[in-house]
Amino acid sequence: MYIKKIIVAIVLIGLVVAAFFANYVYSAMFKPNTAFNNESAYIYVATGASYQDVREQLKPLLKDIDKFDALAERKQYTTHIKAGKFRIAKDMNNNDIINSIRINNIPIQVAFNNQENIEKLAGRISTQIEADSLELLTAMRDTLFLKDNTFNKATLLGMYIPNSYEFFWNTSGEEFRDRMLTEYKRFWNETRLAKAKAIGLTQNEVITLASIVHEESKAADEQPRIAGVYLNRLKVGMPLQADPTLKFAAYQLPEYKNTIIKRVLNIHKAIESPYNTYLNGGLPPGPIAMADLTAIKAVLNAEKHDYYYFAADAERIGYHRFAKNLSQHNANARAYQSYLNRQGITH
């Protein structure tokens, strides 16, 4: 009888221990453990991050971090950290959280346009992916990469076609650059290459001219006409005489740093620079800013006409008046100069 009581007691104790263990396992693995009210929360795990780094991000999001630690160690997550952006859904249990941050790296949309130079592009991208601006700039300016892909310091900005692209957050500088080269090659399909050839321009030259067109006018419906003017000038050997290139040349000089040129003057036309299209024939060495997609399209589909001149239209701000001869152009230019004088814009 006494032995039976001992056996029963042992069985009962075993059941209690088993129940306790089962409850602990359930609590650690399958009981919801999120502490936020939104539908989702996100963590960003950097390349080379430790478990402690991940834990610091998770701690305010979870009700019981200790039970998460125990399961994370048991599932060997603590020694197999994956970099990326990860989603944690409301009411997820620890098991699901670990599975999510182990394998469900979420793609993000990286977008850019209207960047004035490669430094600003790197800064823009660094706010969206893990790579910082210095890492991005180093990759973008790599001389061997540029040489192997027919780019140089002057043309490298043209490799980055403005748009929205899908990336993983933990993308490195080199990975971003290489992907952009792939997108550049994809952009220049047979149709676009044929159009570039028809107007007598290389890919880099199309991008360069498009950057000037975009700086001249943001009006997409007018850009093909402006592109046509510049192509007409190139065909007959006229200088482009593009005011945006003068501004670009001026901004490279110390005296014009942190200034805004609202009115192009004769002093600007005398600046010694390969970007001065008043002094130099043909196109400048590279784009003066990031060319908008509408401007690239405008160059490739330029309007065919007999205009060789255009001047800003004071009656339709943002648009221009076009002329076929110099006398007509001078009249248009005087009208706009008078408008600037009335507005008190002198430089």
C-alpha positions as a Markdown table, in Angstrom:
| # | Residue | x | y | z |
|---|---|---|---|---|
| 1 | Met | 0.0 | 0.0 | 0.0 |
| 2 | Tyr | 2.8 | 2.4 | 1.0 |
| 3 | Ile | 4.6 | 1.7 | -2.3 |
| 4 | Lys | 1.4 | 2.4 | -4.3 |
| 5 | Lys | 1.1 | 5.8 | -2.6 |
| 6 | Ile | 4.7 | 6.5 | -3.5 |
| 7 | Ile | 4.1 | 5.5 | -7.1 |
| 8 | Val | 1.0 | 7.6 | -7.3 |
| 9 | Ala | 2.8 | 10.6 | -5.8 |
| 10 | Ile | 5.6 | 10.2 | -8.3 |
| 11 | Val | 3.1 | 10.0 | -11.1 |
| 12 | Leu | 1.3 | 13.1 | -9.9 |
| 13 | Ile | 4.6 | 15.0 | -9.5 |
| 14 | Gly | 5.5 | 13.9 | -13.0 |
| 15 | Leu | 2.2 | 15.1 | -14.3 |
| 16 | Val | 2.6 | 18.5 | -12.5 |
| 17 | Val | 6.2 | 18.8 | -13.9 |
| 18 | Ala | 5.0 | 17.8 | -17.4 |
| 19 | Ala | 2.1 | 20.2 | -17.2 |
| 20 | Phe | 4.4 | 23.0 | -16.0 |
| 21 | Phe | 6.9 | 22.2 | -18.8 |
| 22 | Ala | 4.2 | 22.0 | -21.4 |
| 23 | Asn | 2.8 | 25.3 | -20.2 |
| 24 | Tyr | 6.3 | 26.8 | -20.4 |
| 25 | Val | 6.9 | 25.4 | -23.8 |
| 26 | Tyr | 3.5 | 26.7 | -25.0 |
| 27 | Ser | 4.2 | 30.1 | -23.4 |
| 28 | Ala | 7.7 | 30.3 | -24.9 |
| 29 | Met | 6.7 | 29.1 | -28.4 |
| 30 | Phe | 3.0 | 29.6 | -29.1 |
| 31 | Lys | 1.6 | 32.2 | -26.8 |
| 32 | Pro | 1.3 | 35.7 | -28.4 |
| 33 | Asn | 4.2 | 37.9 | -27.2 |
| 34 | Thr | 3.9 | 41.2 | -28.9 |
| 35 | Ala | 3.5 | 44.4 | -26.9 |
| 36 | Phe | 2.4 | 46.9 | -29.6 |
| 37 | Asn | -1.0 | 47.9 | -30.8 |
| 38 | Asn | -0.2 | 48.5 | -34.5 |
| 39 | Glu | -0.8 | 45.8 | -37.0 |
| 40 | Ser | 2.9 | 45.5 | -37.6 |
| 41 | Ala | 6.3 | 46.6 | -36.3 |
| 42 | Tyr | 9.6 | 46.5 | -38.2 |
| 43 | Ile | 13.2 | 46.0 | -37.1 |
| 44 | Tyr | 16.4 | 46.7 | -39.2 |
| 45 | Val | 19.2 | 44.3 | -38.6 |
| 46 | Ala | 22.5 | 45.6 | -39.8 |
| 47 | Thr | 25.1 | 43.5 | -41.5 |
| 48 | Gly | 27.3 | 41.9 | -38.8 |
| 49 | Ala | 24.9 | 42.7 | -36.0 |
| 50 | Ser | 25.0 | 40.6 | -32.8 |
| 51 | Tyr | 22.1 | 39.0 | -31.1 |
| 52 | Gln | 22.3 | 41.8 | -28.4 |
| 53 | Asp | 21.8 | 44.3 | -31.2 |
| 54 | Val | 18.7 | 42.5 | -32.3 |
| 55 | Arg | 17.5 | 42.1 | -28.8 |
| 56 | Glu | 17.7 | 45.8 | -28.1 |
| 57 | Gln | 15.3 | 46.4 | -31.0 |
| 58 | Leu | 13.0 | 43.6 | -29.9 |
| 59 | Lys | 12.8 | 44.4 | -26.2 |
| 60 | Pro | 10.3 | 47.3 | -26.4 |
| 61 | Leu | 8.2 | 45.3 | -28.9 |
| 62 | Leu | 7.8 | 42.1 | -26.8 |
| 63 | Lys | 5.9 | 41.3 | -23.5 |
| 64 | Asp | 8.5 | 38.8 | -22.3 |
| 65 | Ile | 12.0 | 39.1 | -23.7 |
| 66 | Asp | 13.4 | 36.4 | -21.4 |
| 67 | Lys | 11.2 | 33.6 | -23.0 |
| 68 | Phe | 12.1 | 34.9 | -26.4 |
| 69 | Asp | 15.8 | 34.6 | -25.4 |
| 70 | Ala | 15.3 | 31.1 | -24.3 |
| 71 | Leu | 13.7 | 30.0 | -27.6 |
| 72 | Ala | 16.1 | 32.0 | -29.7 |
| 73 | Glu | 19.0 | 30.2 | -28.1 |
| 74 | Arg | 17.3 | 26.8 | -28.5 |
| 75 | Lys | 16.6 | 27.5 | -32.2 |
| 76 | Gln | 20.2 | 28.7 | -32.6 |
| 77 | Tyr | 19.1 | 32.1 | -33.8 |
| 78 | Thr | 21.4 | 33.8 | -31.4 |
| 79 | Thr | 24.4 | 32.6 | -33.4 |
| 80 | His | 22.8 | 32.8 | -36.9 |
| 81 | Ile | 21.7 | 36.5 | -37.3 |
| 82 | Lys | 20.4 | 37.6 | -40.7 |
| 83 | Ala | 20.7 | 41.2 | -41.9 |
| 84 | Gly | 17.7 | 43.0 | -43.4 |
| 85 | Lys | 14.3 | 44.6 | -42.7 |
| 86 | Phe | 11.9 | 42.3 | -40.9 |
| 87 | Arg | 8.2 | 42.5 | -40.1 |
| 88 | Ile | 6.7 | 41.4 | -36.8 |
| 89 | Ala | 2.9 | 41.1 | -36.9 |
| 90 | Lys | 0.7 | 41.9 | -34.0 |
| 91 | Asp | 0.0 | 38.9 | -31.7 |
| 92 | Met | 2.9 | 36.8 | -33.2 |
| 93 | Asn | 4.3 | 34.2 | -30.9 |
| 94 | Asn | 8.0 | 33.8 | -30.3 |
| 95 | Asn | 8.3 | 30.9 | -32.7 |
| 96 | Asp | 6.8 | 32.9 | -35.6 |
| 97 | Ile | 8.9 | 36.0 | -34.7 |
| 98 | Ile | 12.1 | 34.0 | -34.9 |
| 99 | Asn | 11.1 | 32.4 | -38.2 |
| 100 | Ser | 10.2 | 35.8 | -39.6 |
| 101 | Ile | 13.4 | 37.6 | -38.6 |
| 102 | Arg | 15.4 | 34.6 | -39.8 |
| 103 | Ile | 14.1 | 34.2 | -43.4 |
| 104 | Asn | 11.6 | 36.9 | -44.3 |
| 105 | Asn | 13.8 | 39.8 | -45.4 |
| 106 | Ile | 11.4 | 42.4 | -46.8 |
| 107 | Pro | 12.2 | 44.2 | -50.1 |
| 108 | Ile | 11.8 | 48.0 | -50.0 |
| 109 | Gln | 11.2 | 50.6 | -52.6 |
| 110 | Val | 14.2 | 52.8 | -53.3 |
| 111 | Ala | 13.3 | 56.0 | -55.3 |
| 112 | Phe | 15.4 | 58.9 | -56.6 |
| 113 | Asn | 15.2 | 61.7 | -59.1 |
| 114 | Asn | 16.3 | 65.3 | -59.7 |
| 115 | Gln | 19.6 | 64.9 | -57.9 |
| 116 | Glu | 22.1 | 67.6 | -58.8 |
| 117 | Asn | 25.2 | 65.6 | -58.5 |
| 118 | Ile | 26.6 | 62.2 | -57.5 |
| 119 | Glu | 27.2 | 63.3 | -53.9 |
| 120 | Lys | 23.5 | 64.3 | -53.4 |
| 121 | Leu | 22.4 | 61.0 | -55.1 |
| 122 | Ala | 24.6 | 59.0 | -52.6 |
| 123 | Gly | 23.1 | 61.0 | -49.7 |
| 124 | Arg | 19.6 | 60.3 | -51.0 |
| 125 | Ile | 20.2 | 56.6 | -51.3 |
| 126 | Ser | 21.9 | 56.4 | -47.9 |
| 127 | Thr | 18.6 | 57.4 | -46.3 |
| 128 | Gln | 16.9 | 54.4 | -47.8 |
| 129 | Ile | 19.3 | 51.5 | -47.5 |
| 130 | Glu | 22.0 | 50.3 | -45.1 |
| 131 | Ala | 25.0 | 51.6 | -47.0 |
| 132 | Asp | 26.1 | 55.1 | -46.0 |
| 133 | Ser | 26.9 | 57.9 | -48.4 |
| 134 | Leu | 30.7 | 57.4 | -48.1 |
| 135 | Glu | 30.4 | 53.7 | -49.0 |
| 136 | Leu | 28.1 | 54.5 | -51.9 |
| 137 | Leu | 30.4 | 57.3 | -53.2 |
| 138 | Thr | 33.4 | 55.0 | -53.1 |
| 139 | Ala | 31.6 | 52.3 | -55.1 |
| 140 | Met | 30.1 | 54.9 | -57.6 |
| 141 | Arg | 33.5 | 56.5 | -58.2 |
| 142 | Asp | 35.5 | 53.4 | -58.6 |
| 143 | Thr | 37.8 | 54.1 | -61.5 |
| 144 | Leu | 38.1 | 50.5 | -62.7 |
| 145 | Phe | 34.4 | 50.0 | -62.7 |
| 146 | Leu | 33.9 | 53.3 | -64.6 |
| 147 | Lys | 36.5 | 52.4 | -67.2 |
| 148 | Asp | 35.1 | 48.9 | -67.7 |
| 149 | Asn | 31.7 | 50.3 | -68.3 |
| 150 | Thr | 32.6 | 53.3 | -70.6 |
| 151 | Phe | 31.9 | 55.9 | -67.9 |
| 152 | Asn | 34.1 | 58.6 | -66.4 |
| 153 | Lys | 33.9 | 61.2 | -63.6 |
| 154 | Ala | 31.9 | 63.5 | -65.9 |
| 155 | Thr | 29.4 | 61.0 | -67.1 |
| 156 | Leu | 28.9 | 58.7 | -64.1 |
| 157 | Leu | 25.7 | 60.4 | -62.9 |
| 158 | Gly | 24.1 | 59.4 | -66.2 |
| 159 | Met | 24.2 | 55.8 | -65.2 |
| 160 | Tyr | 21.6 | 56.2 | -62.6 |
| 161 | Ile | 18.2 | 56.3 | -64.3 |
| 162 | Pro | 15.7 | 58.0 | -62.0 |
| 163 | Asn | 12.8 | 55.7 | -61.0 |
| 164 | Ser | 11.7 | 53.5 | -58.2 |
| 165 | Tyr | 13.4 | 50.2 | -57.7 |
| 166 | Glu | 13.0 | 47.2 | -55.3 |
| 167 | Phe | 16.0 | 46.4 | -53.1 |
| 168 | Phe | 16.7 | 44.7 | -49.8 |
| 169 | Trp | 17.5 | 47.2 | -47.0 |
| 170 | Asn | 20.8 | 45.6 | -46.3 |
| 171 | Thr | 22.2 | 46.4 | -49.8 |
| 172 | Ser | 25.8 | 47.4 | -49.9 |
| 173 | Gly | 27.2 | 50.3 | -51.9 |
| 174 | Glu | 28.7 | 48.0 | -54.6 |
| 175 | Glu | 25.5 | 46.0 | -54.8 |
| 176 | Phe | 23.5 | 49.2 | -55.4 |
| 177 | Arg | 25.9 | 50.4 | -58.0 |
| 178 | Asp | 26.0 | 47.1 | -59.9 |
| 179 | Arg | 22.2 | 46.8 | -59.8 |
| 180 | Met | 21.9 | 50.4 | -61.3 |
| 181 | Leu | 24.3 | 49.3 | -64.1 |
| 182 | Thr | 21.9 | 46.4 | -64.9 |
| 183 | Glu | 18.9 | 48.8 | -64.9 |
| 184 | Tyr | 20.8 | 51.2 | -67.1 |
| 185 | Lys | 21.5 | 48.5 | -69.7 |
| 186 | Arg | 17.9 | 47.4 | -69.4 |
| 187 | Phe | 16.7 | 51.0 | -70.0 |
| 188 | Trp | 18.8 | 51.2 | -73.2 |
| 189 | Asn | 16.8 | 48.6 | -75.1 |
| 190 | Glu | 17.0 | 48.2 | -78.9 |
| 191 | Thr | 14.3 | 50.8 | -79.5 |
| 192 | Arg | 16.0 | 53.6 | -77.5 |
| 193 | Leu | 19.4 | 52.7 | -79.0 |
| 194 | Ala | 17.9 | 53.0 | -82.5 |
| 195 | Lys | 16.4 | 56.4 | -81.6 |
| 196 | Ala | 19.7 | 57.6 | -80.2 |
| 197 | Lys | 21.5 | 56.5 | -83.4 |
| 198 | Ala | 18.9 | 58.2 | -85.6 |
| 199 | Ile | 19.7 | 61.6 | -84.0 |
| 200 | Gly | 23.4 | 61.0 | -84.0 |
| 201 | Leu | 24.0 | 60.8 | -80.3 |
| 202 | Thr | 25.5 | 58.2 | -78.0 |
| 203 | Gln | 23.8 | 57.0 | -74.8 |
| 204 | Asn | 25.9 | 59.4 | -72.7 |
| 205 | Glu | 25.2 | 62.2 | -75.0 |
| 206 | Val | 21.5 | 61.7 | -74.9 |
| 207 | Ile | 21.6 | 61.8 | -71.1 |
| 208 | Thr | 23.8 | 64.9 | -71.2 |
| 209 | Leu | 21.4 | 66.8 | -73.6 |
| 210 | Ala | 18.4 | 65.6 | -71.6 |
| 211 | Ser | 19.9 | 67.1 | -68.4 |
| 212 | Ile | 20.2 | 70.5 | -70.2 |
| 213 | Val | 16.6 | 70.2 | -71.5 |
| 214 | His | 15.3 | 69.4 | -68.1 |
| 215 | Glu | 17.1 | 72.4 | -66.5 |
| 216 | Glu | 15.7 | 74.6 | -69.3 |
| 217 | Ser | 12.1 | 73.5 | -68.8 |
| 218 | Lys | 10.2 | 71.3 | -66.4 |
| 219 | Ala | 7.2 | 71.4 | -68.7 |
| 220 | Ala | 7.0 | 67.9 | -70.3 |
| 221 | Asp | 4.9 | 69.1 | -73.2 |
| 222 | Glu | 7.5 | 71.7 | -74.1 |
| 223 | Gln | 10.7 | 69.6 | -73.7 |
| 224 | Pro | 10.5 | 67.9 | -77.1 |
| 225 | Arg | 10.5 | 71.3 | -78.8 |
| 226 | Ile | 13.5 | 72.5 | -76.8 |
| 227 | Ala | 15.3 | 69.3 | -77.5 |
| 228 | Gly | 14.6 | 69.9 | -81.2 |
| 229 | Val | 16.2 | 73.3 | -81.0 |
| 230 | Tyr | 19.4 | 71.9 | -79.6 |
| 231 | Leu | 19.5 | 69.1 | -82.1 |
| 232 | Asn | 19.1 | 71.7 | -84.9 |
| 233 | Arg | 22.0 | 73.7 | -83.5 |
| 234 | Leu | 24.2 | 70.6 | -83.2 |
| 235 | Lys | 23.4 | 69.6 | -86.8 |
| 236 | Val | 24.6 | 72.9 | -88.2 |
| 237 | Gly | 27.5 | 73.4 | -85.9 |
| 238 | Met | 26.0 | 76.2 | -83.8 |
| 239 | Pro | 27.1 | 76.5 | -80.2 |
| 240 | Leu | 24.3 | 75.2 | -77.9 |
| 241 | Gln | 24.5 | 78.5 | -75.8 |
| 242 | Ala | 22.5 | 76.8 | -73.0 |
| 243 | Asp | 22.2 | 79.0 | -70.0 |
| 244 | Pro | 21.9 | 76.1 | -67.5 |
| 245 | Thr | 25.4 | 75.0 | -68.5 |
| 246 | Leu | 26.7 | 78.5 | -67.6 |
| 247 | Lys | 25.1 | 78.2 | -64.2 |
| 248 | Phe | 26.6 | 74.7 | -63.7 |
| 249 | Ala | 30.1 | 76.1 | -64.7 |
| 250 | Ala | 29.7 | 79.0 | -62.3 |
| 251 | Tyr | 28.6 | 76.8 | -59.4 |
| 252 | Gln | 31.9 | 75.0 | -59.6 |
| 253 | Leu | 33.7 | 78.2 | -58.7 |
| 254 | Pro | 34.3 | 79.3 | -55.1 |
| 255 | Glu | 32.7 | 82.7 | -55.6 |
| 256 | Tyr | 29.4 | 81.1 | -56.5 |
| 257 | Lys | 29.2 | 78.6 | -53.7 |
| 258 | Asn | 25.9 | 78.9 | -51.8 |
| 259 | Thr | 24.5 | 81.3 | -54.3 |
| 260 | Ile | 21.5 | 81.1 | -56.7 |
| 261 | Ile | 21.9 | 82.6 | -60.1 |
| 262 | Lys | 18.5 | 83.9 | -61.2 |
| 263 | Arg | 19.7 | 85.9 | -64.2 |
| 264 | Val | 22.5 | 84.8 | -66.6 |
| 265 | Leu | 24.8 | 87.8 | -67.4 |
| 266 | Asn | 27.7 | 88.4 | -69.8 |
| 267 | Ile | 30.1 | 87.7 | -67.0 |
| 268 | His | 28.9 | 84.2 | -66.8 |
| 269 | Lys | 29.4 | 83.7 | -70.5 |
| 270 | Ala | 33.1 | 84.4 | -70.1 |
| 271 | Ile | 33.7 | 81.6 | -67.5 |
| 272 | Glu | 36.5 | 79.3 | -68.7 |
| 273 | Ser | 35.0 | 75.9 | -68.4 |
| 274 | Pro | 34.3 | 72.9 | -70.7 |
| 275 | Tyr | 30.7 | 73.3 | -69.6 |
| 276 | Asn | 30.4 | 76.8 | -71.0 |
| 277 | Thr | 28.4 | 76.1 | -74.2 |
| 278 | Tyr | 28.8 | 79.7 | -75.3 |
| 279 | Leu | 32.6 | 79.3 | -75.6 |
| 280 | Asn | 32.7 | 75.6 | -76.6 |
| 281 | Gly | 31.0 | 73.8 | -79.4 |
| 282 | Gly | 29.0 | 70.6 | -79.1 |
| 283 | Leu | 27.8 | 69.0 | -75.9 |
| 284 | Pro | 29.5 | 69.5 | -72.5 |
| 285 | Pro | 31.5 | 66.6 | -71.0 |
| 286 | Gly | 28.6 | 65.1 | -69.1 |
| 287 | Pro | 25.2 | 65.8 | -67.6 |
| 288 | Ile | 24.8 | 69.0 | -65.5 |
| 289 | Ala | 22.3 | 67.3 | -63.3 |
| 290 | Met | 20.2 | 64.1 | -63.2 |
| 291 | Ala | 18.1 | 64.0 | -66.3 |
| 292 | Asp | 14.4 | 63.4 | -65.7 |
| 293 | Leu | 12.8 | 60.5 | -67.6 |
| 294 | Thr | 10.5 | 63.0 | -69.4 |
| 295 | Ala | 13.6 | 64.9 | -70.7 |
| 296 | Ile | 15.3 | 61.7 | -71.9 |
| 297 | Lys | 12.1 | 60.8 | -73.7 |
| 298 | Ala | 12.0 | 64.3 | -75.2 |
| 299 | Val | 15.5 | 64.0 | -76.6 |
| 300 | Leu | 14.8 | 60.6 | -78.1 |
| 301 | Asn | 11.5 | 61.8 | -79.5 |
| 302 | Ala | 12.5 | 65.4 | -80.3 |
| 303 | Glu | 10.1 | 67.6 | -82.2 |
| 304 | Lys | 11.2 | 68.2 | -85.8 |
| 305 | His | 10.9 | 71.9 | -86.7 |
| 306 | Asp | 12.9 | 74.9 | -88.0 |
| 307 | Tyr | 13.5 | 76.7 | -84.7 |
| 308 | Tyr | 17.0 | 77.6 | -83.6 |
| 309 | Tyr | 16.3 | 79.9 | -80.7 |
| 310 | Phe | 14.1 | 80.2 | -77.7 |
| 311 | Ala | 13.7 | 82.6 | -74.8 |
| 312 | Ala | 11.7 | 82.5 | -71.6 |
| 313 | Asp | 8.1 | 83.7 | -72.0 |
| 314 | Ala | 7.2 | 86.4 | -69.5 |
| 315 | Glu | 3.5 | 85.9 | -70.2 |
| 316 | Arg | 3.6 | 82.1 | -69.5 |
| 317 | Ile | 6.1 | 81.5 | -66.7 |
| 318 | Gly | 7.8 | 78.2 | -67.1 |
| 319 | Tyr | 7.4 | 78.2 | -70.9 |
| 320 | His | 9.3 | 79.7 | -73.8 |
| 321 | Arg | 8.9 | 81.6 | -77.1 |
| 322 | Phe | 10.6 | 80.0 | -80.0 |
| 323 | Ala | 12.1 | 81.7 | -83.0 |
| 324 | Lys | 13.5 | 80.7 | -86.4 |
| 325 | Asn | 15.8 | 83.7 | -86.8 |
| 326 | Leu | 18.0 | 85.8 | -84.6 |
| 327 | Ser | 16.0 | 89.1 | -85.0 |
| 328 | Gln | 12.8 | 87.4 | -83.9 |
| 329 | His | 14.7 | 85.8 | -81.0 |
| 330 | Asn | 16.2 | 89.1 | -79.9 |
| 331 | Ala | 12.8 | 90.6 | -79.7 |
| 332 | Asn | 11.6 | 87.7 | -77.5 |
| 333 | Ala | 14.7 | 88.0 | -75.4 |
| 334 | Arg | 14.2 | 91.8 | -74.9 |
| 335 | Ala | 10.6 | 91.2 | -73.7 |
| 336 | Tyr | 11.9 | 88.8 | -71.1 |
| 337 | Gln | 14.7 | 91.0 | -70.0 |
| 338 | Ser | 12.2 | 93.8 | -69.5 |
| 339 | Tyr | 10.1 | 91.5 | -67.3 |
| 340 | Leu | 13.2 | 90.6 | -65.2 |
| 341 | Asn | 13.9 | 94.3 | -64.8 |
| 342 | Arg | 10.4 | 95.0 | -63.6 |
| 343 | Gln | 10.7 | 92.2 | -61.1 |
| 344 | Gly | 14.0 | 93.7 | -59.8 |
| 345 | Ile | 16.0 | 90.6 | -60.7 |
| 346 | Thr | 19.5 | 91.8 | -61.6 |
| 347 | His | 21.7 | 88.7 | -61.0 |
